[in-house]
Amino acid sequence: MPALLPPPRTGLRLLNPERLTRVEDGERLHALLWSPGPGWRMASSAVLGGGIADRAWVLNAQVAHGYRRTDPARHLADLARAAGARGTGVGLMTAADVSASARARDGGAEAVVTAGISVRGWAASPERGAVAPAAPGTINIIAALPVALSDAALVNAVMTATEAKVQALLDAGLDCSGTPTDAVCVAARAEQPGAGLHAFAGPRSEWGARLARAVHRAVLSALPTGP
């Protein structure tokens, strides 16, 4: 049971990413940079800053189709530094149009999603898995909760966000569970002295339910409407 904490402030937005534009190899590309600063713990599958750790920013950078660089983590770190990010952070990549991001909010839980689904399928496939690094992610989910979570609950939150993504894809009539290179980052407040941690973030927990609804709506809104 988590300790009894004062109700979190839900009137202010947590996720307010800055929209960035750059020209790279002659192509105009976009990015989203969320810089909440210290006091956040994040769980992510991202190529830069993945795992569970204290992080100060999240960058979701669009790259060109056919991306060929072999140092994506360094590339992301350079882009974040050039945009003014300080400290350690999380960096995600996508070939989807980042300027077409979608956001949703539910009871203080927030999500920002970019999505492209030109290459999609089911997670359980008879195809042999590749050993080479994956291409840039396509459905990227960044979510934030205004409460502190245990490490186990952070992992649980990543699961919940992924389940909500799949639900949104099915609700949109798409015959898939995602793309081969989807990525996710869930941020929660760092633990404060004397305050408790929420130990659960599954879809029927208080904050997991809010997270699931926010991610579900954001993914639905971000999905391309054309063929």
Contacts in CASP RR format, 6 or more apart in sequence:
PFRMAT RR
TARGET T0000
AUTHOR 0000-0000-0000
METHOD contacts of the structure
MODEL  1
MPALLPPPRTGLRLLNPERLTRVEDGERLHALLWSPGPGWRMASSAVLGG
GIADRAWVLNAQVAHGYRRTDPARHLADLARAAGARGTGVGLMTAADVSA
SARARDGGAEAVVTAGISVRGWAASPERGAVAPAAPGTINIIAALPVALS
DAALVNAVMTATEAKVQALLDAGLDCSGTPTDAVCVAARAEQPGAGLHAF
AGPRSEWGARLARAVHRAVLSALPTGP
1 199 0 8 1.000
2 196 0 8 1.000
2 197 0 8 1.000
2 198 0 8 1.000
2 199 0 8 1.000
2 200 0 8 1.000
3 195 0 8 1.000
3 196 0 8 1.000
3 197 0 8 1.000
5 147 0 8 1.000
5 195 0 8 1.000
5 196 0 8 1.000
8 108 0 8 1.000
8 146 0 8 1.000
8 147 0 8 1.000
9 146 0 8 1.000
10 107 0 8 1.000
10 108 0 8 1.000
10 146 0 8 1.000
11 108 0 8 1.000
13 105 0 8 1.000
13 110 0 8 1.000
14 36 0 8 1.000
14 108 0 8 1.000
14 110 0 8 1.000
14 144 0 8 1.000
14 145 0 8 1.000
14 146 0 8 1.000
14 187 0 8 1.000
15 34 0 8 1.000
15 103 0 8 1.000
15 110 0 8 1.000
15 111 0 8 1.000
15 112 0 8 1.000
15 142 0 8 1.000
15 143 0 8 1.000
15 144 0 8 1.000
16 34 0 8 1.000
17 32 0 8 1.000
17 33 0 8 1.000
17 34 0 8 1.000
17 58 0 8 1.000
17 60 0 8 1.000
17 101 0 8 1.000
17 112 0 8 1.000
17 142 0 8 1.000
18 32 0 8 1.000
18 33 0 8 1.000
18 34 0 8 1.000
18 35 0 8 1.000
18 83 0 8 1.000
19 30 0 8 1.000
19 31 0 8 1.000
19 32 0 8 1.000
19 99 0 8 1.000
20 30 0 8 1.000
20 31 0 8 1.000
20 32 0 8 1.000
20 33 0 8 1.000
20 83 0 8 1.000
21 28 0 8 1.000
21 29 0 8 1.000
21 30 0 8 1.000
21 31 0 8 1.000
22 28 0 8 1.000
22 29 0 8 1.000
22 31 0 8 1.000
22 79 0 8 1.000
23 29 0 8 1.000
24 63 0 8 1.000
24 64 0 8 1.000
25 64 0 8 1.000
27 64 0 8 1.000
29 61 0 8 1.000
29 62 0 8 1.000
29 63 0 8 1.000
29 64 0 8 1.000
29 98 0 8 1.000
30 62 0 8 1.000
30 97 0 8 1.000
30 98 0 8 1.000
30 99 0 8 1.000
31 59 0 8 1.000
31 60 0 8 1.000
31 61 0 8 1.000
31 62 0 8 1.000
31 79 0 8 1.000
31 83 0 8 1.000
31 98 0 8 1.000
32 59 0 8 1.000
32 60 0 8 1.000
32 98 0 8 1.000
32 101 0 8 1.000
32 112 0 8 1.000
32 114 0 8 1.000
32 142 0 8 1.000
33 57 0 8 1.000
33 58 0 8 1.000
33 59 0 8 1.000
33 80 0 8 1.000
33 83 0 8 1.000
33 85 0 8 1.000
34 57 0 8 1.000
34 58 0 8 1.000
34 59 0 8 1.000
34 112 0 8 1.000
34 142 0 8 1.000
34 144 0 8 1.000
35 56 0 8 1.000
35 57 0 8 1.000
35 84 0 8 1.000
35 85 0 8 1.000
36 56 0 8 1.000
36 57 0 8 1.000
36 144 0 8 1.000
36 187 0 8 1.000
37 56 0 8 1.000
37 57 0 8 1.000
38 54 0 8 1.000
38 56 0 8 1.000
38 190 0 8 1.000
39 54 0 8 1.000
39 56 0 8 1.000
39 189 0 8 1.000
39 190 0 8 1.000
40 54 0 8 1.000
40 55 0 8 1.000
40 56 0 8 1.000
40 144 0 8 1.000
40 187 0 8 1.000
40 188 0 8 1.000
40 189 0 8 1.000
40 190 0 8 1.000
41 52 0 8 1.000
41 53 0 8 1.000
41 54 0 8 1.000
41 55 0 8 1.000
41 148 0 8 1.000
41 149 0 8 1.000
41 154 0 8 1.000
41 187 0 8 1.000
41 188 0 8 1.000
41 189 0 8 1.000
41 190 0 8 1.000
41 191 0 8 1.000
42 52 0 8 1.000
42 53 0 8 1.000
42 54 0 8 1.000
42 55 0 8 1.000
42 58 0 8 1.000
42 89 0 8 1.000
42 90 0 8 1.000
42 154 0 8 1.000
42 185 0 8 1.000
42 186 0 8 1.000
42 187 0 8 1.000
42 188 0 8 1.000
43 51 0 8 1.000
43 52 0 8 1.000
43 151 0 8 1.000
43 154 0 8 1.000
43 155 0 8 1.000
43 157 0 8 1.000
43 158 0 8 1.000
43 185 0 8 1.000
43 186 0 8 1.000
44 50 0 8 1.000
44 51 0 8 1.000
44 55 0 8 1.000
44 58 0 8 1.000
44 90 0 8 1.000
44 91 0 8 1.000
44 92 0 8 1.000
44 158 0 8 1.000
44 183 0 8 1.000
44 184 0 8 1.000
44 185 0 8 1.000
44 186 0 8 1.000
45 51 0 8 1.000
45 158 0 8 1.000
45 183 0 8 1.000
45 184 0 8 1.000
45 185 0 8 1.000
46 90 0 8 1.000
46 91 0 8 1.000
46 92 0 8 1.000
46 183 0 8 1.000
46 185 0 8 1.000
47 72 0 8 1.000
47 73 0 8 1.000
47 76 0 8 1.000
47 91 0 8 1.000
47 92 0 8 1.000
47 93 0 8 1.000
47 183 0 8 1.000
48 59 0 8 1.000
48 72 0 8 1.000
48 73 0 8 1.000
48 76 0 8 1.000
48 77 0 8 1.000
48 89 0 8 1.000
48 90 0 8 1.000
48 91 0 8 1.000
48 92 0 8 1.000
49 55 0 8 1.000
49 73 0 8 1.000
49 88 0 8 1.000
49 89 0 8 1.000
49 90 0 8 1.000
49 91 0 8 1.000
50 90 0 8 1.000
50 185 0 8 1.000
52 151 0 8 1.000
52 154 0 8 1.000
52 155 0 8 1.000
53 88 0 8 1.000
54 88 0 8 1.000
54 190 0 8 1.000
55 88 0 8 1.000
55 89 0 8 1.000
55 90 0 8 1.000
55 187 0 8 1.000
56 85 0 8 1.000
56 86 0 8 1.000
56 87 0 8 1.000
56 88 0 8 1.000
56 89 0 8 1.000
57 80 0 8 1.000
57 85 0 8 1.000
57 86 0 8 1.000
57 87 0 8 1.000
57 89 0 8 1.000
57 90 0 8 1.000
58 89 0 8 1.000
58 90 0 8 1.000
58 91 0 8 1.000
58 92 0 8 1.000
58 142 0 8 1.000
58 185 0 8 1.000
58 187 0 8 1.000
59 76 0 8 1.000
59 79 0 8 1.000
59 80 0 8 1.000
59 83 0 8 1.000
59 85 0 8 1.000
59 89 0 8 1.000
59 90 0 8 1.000
59 91 0 8 1.000
59 92 0 8 1.000
60 91 0 8 1.000
60 92 0 8 1.000
60 93 0 8 1.000
60 94 0 8 1.000
60 98 0 8 1.000
60 101 0 8 1.000
60 112 0 8 1.000
60 114 0 8 1.000
60 140 0 8 1.000
60 142 0 8 1.000
61 76 0 8 1.000
61 79 0 8 1.000
61 91 0 8 1.000
61 92 0 8 1.000
61 93 0 8 1.000
61 94 0 8 1.000
61 98 0 8 1.000
62 93 0 8 1.000
62 94 0 8 1.000
62 95 0 8 1.000
62 96 0 8 1.000
62 97 0 8 1.000
62 98 0 8 1.000
62 99 0 8 1.000
62 114 0 8 1.000
63 75 0 8 1.000
63 93 0 8 1.000
63 94 0 8 1.000
63 95 0 8 1.000
63 136 0 8 1.000
64 95 0 8 1.000
65 95 0 8 1.000
66 95 0 8 1.000
66 135 0 8 1.000
67 93 0 8 1.000
67 95 0 8 1.000
67 135 0 8 1.000
67 136 0 8 1.000
69 75 0 8 1.000
70 133 0 8 1.000
72 93 0 8 1.000
72 133 0 8 1.000
72 136 0 8 1.000
73 91 0 8 1.000
75 93 0 8 1.000
76 91 0 8 1.000
76 92 0 8 1.000
76 93 0 8 1.000
80 89 0 8 1.000
80 91 0 8 1.000
90 185 0 8 1.000
91 185 0 8 1.000
92 137 0 8 1.000
92 140 0 8 1.000
92 142 0 8 1.000
92 183 0 8 1.000
92 185 0 8 1.000
93 136 0 8 1.000
93 137 0 8 1.000
93 140 0 8 1.000
93 183 0 8 1.000
94 114 0 8 1.000
94 116 0 8 1.000
94 136 0 8 1.000
94 137 0 8 1.000
94 138 0 8 1.000
94 140 0 8 1.000
94 183 0 8 1.000
95 116 0 8 1.000
95 135 0 8 1.000
95 136 0 8 1.000
95 137 0 8 1.000
95 138 0 8 1.000
96 114 0 8 1.000
96 115 0 8 1.000
96 116 0 8 1.000
96 138 0 8 1.000
96 139 0 8 1.000
96 140 0 8 1.000
97 114 0 8 1.000
98 114 0 8 1.000
100 114 0 8 1.000
100 222 0 8 1.000
100 224 0 8 1.000
101 112 0 8 1.000
101 113 0 8 1.000
101 114 0 8 1.000
101 222 0 8 1.000
102 112 0 8 1.000
102 113 0 8 1.000
102 114 0 8 1.000
102 115 0 8 1.000
102 218 0 8 1.000
102 219 0 8 1.000
102 220 0 8 1.000
102 221 0 8 1.000
102 222 0 8 1.000
103 110 0 8 1.000
103 111 0 8 1.000
103 112 0 8 1.000
103 113 0 8 1.000
103 218 0 8 1.000
103 221 0 8 1.000
104 110 0 8 1.000
104 111 0 8 1.000
104 213 0 8 1.000
104 214 0 8 1.000
104 215 0 8 1.000
104 216 0 8 1.000
104 217 0 8 1.000
104 218 0 8 1.000
104 221 0 8 1.000
105 111 0 8 1.000
105 214 0 8 1.000
106 210 0 8 1.000
106 211 0 8 1.000
106 213 0 8 1.000
106 214 0 8 1.000
106 217 0 8 1.000
107 210 0 8 1.000
108 145 0 8 1.000
108 146 0 8 1.000
108 210 0 8 1.000
109 143 0 8 1.000
109 144 0 8 1.000
109 145 0 8 1.000
109 146 0 8 1.000
109 207 0 8 1.000
109 208 0 8 1.000
109 210 0 8 1.000
109 211 0 8 1.000
109 213 0 8 1.000
109 214 0 8 1.000
110 143 0 8 1.000
110 144 0 8 1.000
110 214 0 8 1.000
111 141 0 8 1.000
111 142 0 8 1.000
111 143 0 8 1.000
111 144 0 8 1.000
111 161 0 8 1.000
111 211 0 8 1.000
111 214 0 8 1.000
111 215 0 8 1.000
111 217 0 8 1.000
111 218 0 8 1.000
111 219 0 8 1.000
112 141 0 8 1.000
112 142 0 8 1.000
112 143 0 8 1.000
112 218 0 8 1.000
113 139 0 8 1.000
113 140 0 8 1.000
113 141 0 8 1.000
113 142 0 8 1.000
113 215 0 8 1.000
113 218 0 8 1.000
113 219 0 8 1.000
113 221 0 8 1.000
113 222 0 8 1.000
114 139 0 8 1.000
114 140 0 8 1.000
114 222 0 8 1.000
115 138 0 8 1.000
115 139 0 8 1.000
115 140 0 8 1.000
115 219 0 8 1.000
115 222 0 8 1.000
115 223 0 8 1.000
115 224 0 8 1.000
116 138 0 8 1.000
116 139 0 8 1.000
116 179 0 8 1.000
116 222 0 8 1.000
116 223 0 8 1.000
116 224 0 8 1.000
117 138 0 8 1.000
117 139 0 8 1.000
117 169 0 8 1.000
117 174 0 8 1.000
117 176 0 8 1.000
117 178 0 8 1.000
117 179 0 8 1.000
117 223 0 8 1.000
117 224 0 8 1.000
118 138 0 8 1.000
119 138 0 8 1.000
119 179 0 8 1.000
119 180 0 8 1.000
120 138 0 8 1.000
120 174 0 8 1.000
120 176 0 8 1.000
120 178 0 8 1.000
120 179 0 8 1.000
121 175 0 8 1.000
121 176 0 8 1.000
121 177 0 8 1.000
121 178 0 8 1.000
121 179 0 8 1.000
121 180 0 8 1.000
122 176 0 8 1.000
122 177 0 8 1.000
122 178 0 8 1.000
123 177 0 8 1.000
123 178 0 8 1.000
134 180 0 8 1.000
134 181 0 8 1.000
135 180 0 8 1.000
135 181 0 8 1.000
136 181 0 8 1.000
137 179 0 8 1.000
137 181 0 8 1.000
137 182 0 8 1.000
137 183 0 8 1.000
138 178 0 8 1.000
138 179 0 8 1.000
138 181 0 8 1.000
138 182 0 8 1.000
139 165 0 8 1.000
139 178 0 8 1.000
139 179 0 8 1.000
139 182 0 8 1.000
139 183 0 8 1.000
139 219 0 8 1.000
139 222 0 8 1.000
140 182 0 8 1.000
140 183 0 8 1.000
140 184 0 8 1.000
141 161 0 8 1.000
141 165 0 8 1.000
141 182 0 8 1.000
141 183 0 8 1.000
141 184 0 8 1.000
141 185 0 8 1.000
141 215 0 8 1.000
141 218 0 8 1.000
141 219 0 8 1.000
142 184 0 8 1.000
142 185 0 8 1.000
142 187 0 8 1.000
143 157 0 8 1.000
143 161 0 8 1.000
143 184 0 8 1.000
143 185 0 8 1.000
143 186 0 8 1.000
143 187 0 8 1.000
143 211 0 8 1.000
143 214 0 8 1.000
143 215 0 8 1.000
144 186 0 8 1.000
144 187 0 8 1.000
144 188 0 8 1.000
145 157 0 8 1.000
145 186 0 8 1.000
145 187 0 8 1.000
145 188 0 8 1.000
145 189 0 8 1.000
145 201 0 8 1.000
145 207 0 8 1.000
145 210 0 8 1.000
145 211 0 8 1.000
146 189 0 8 1.000
147 188 0 8 1.000
147 189 0 8 1.000
147 198 0 8 1.000
147 207 0 8 1.000
148 188 0 8 1.000
148 189 0 8 1.000
148 190 0 8 1.000
148 191 0 8 1.000
148 192 0 8 1.000
148 195 0 8 1.000
148 196 0 8 1.000
148 197 0 8 1.000
148 198 0 8 1.000
149 157 0 8 1.000
149 188 0 8 1.000
149 197 0 8 1.000
149 198 0 8 1.000
149 199 0 8 1.000
149 201 0 8 1.000
149 207 0 8 1.000
150 197 0 8 1.000
150 198 0 8 1.000
150 199 0 8 1.000
152 199 0 8 1.000
153 188 0 8 1.000
153 197 0 8 1.000
153 198 0 8 1.000
153 199 0 8 1.000
153 200 0 8 1.000
153 201 0 8 1.000
154 186 0 8 1.000
154 188 0 8 1.000
154 201 0 8 1.000
156 200 0 8 1.000
156 201 0 8 1.000
156 202 0 8 1.000
156 205 0 8 1.000
156 208 0 8 1.000
157 186 0 8 1.000
157 188 0 8 1.000
157 201 0 8 1.000
157 202 0 8 1.000
157 207 0 8 1.000
157 208 0 8 1.000
157 211 0 8 1.000
158 184 0 8 1.000
158 186 0 8 1.000
159 202 0 8 1.000
160 201 0 8 1.000
160 202 0 8 1.000
160 203 0 8 1.000
160 208 0 8 1.000
160 211 0 8 1.000
160 212 0 8 1.000
160 215 0 8 1.000
161 184 0 8 1.000
161 186 0 8 1.000
161 211 0 8 1.000
161 212 0 8 1.000
161 215 0 8 1.000
162 182 0 8 1.000
162 184 0 8 1.000
163 203 0 8 1.000
163 212 0 8 1.000
164 203 0 8 1.000
164 211 0 8 1.000
164 212 0 8 1.000
164 213 0 8 1.000
164 215 0 8 1.000
164 216 0 8 1.000
164 219 0 8 1.000
165 178 0 8 1.000
165 182 0 8 1.000
165 184 0 8 1.000
165 215 0 8 1.000
165 216 0 8 1.000
165 219 0 8 1.000
166 177 0 8 1.000
166 178 0 8 1.000
167 212 0 8 1.000
167 216 0 8 1.000
168 215 0 8 1.000
168 216 0 8 1.000
168 217 0 8 1.000
168 219 0 8 1.000
168 220 0 8 1.000
168 223 0 8 1.000
169 176 0 8 1.000
169 177 0 8 1.000
169 178 0 8 1.000
169 219 0 8 1.000
169 223 0 8 1.000
171 216 0 8 1.000
171 220 0 8 1.000
172 220 0 8 1.000
172 223 0 8 1.000
174 223 0 8 1.000
186 211 0 8 1.000
191 197 0 8 1.000
198 205 0 8 1.000
198 206 0 8 1.000
198 207 0 8 1.000
200 208 0 8 1.000
201 207 0 8 1.000
201 208 0 8 1.000
201 211 0 8 1.000
202 208 0 8 1.000
202 209 0 8 1.000
202 212 0 8 1.000
203 209 0 8 1.000
203 212 0 8 1.000
END
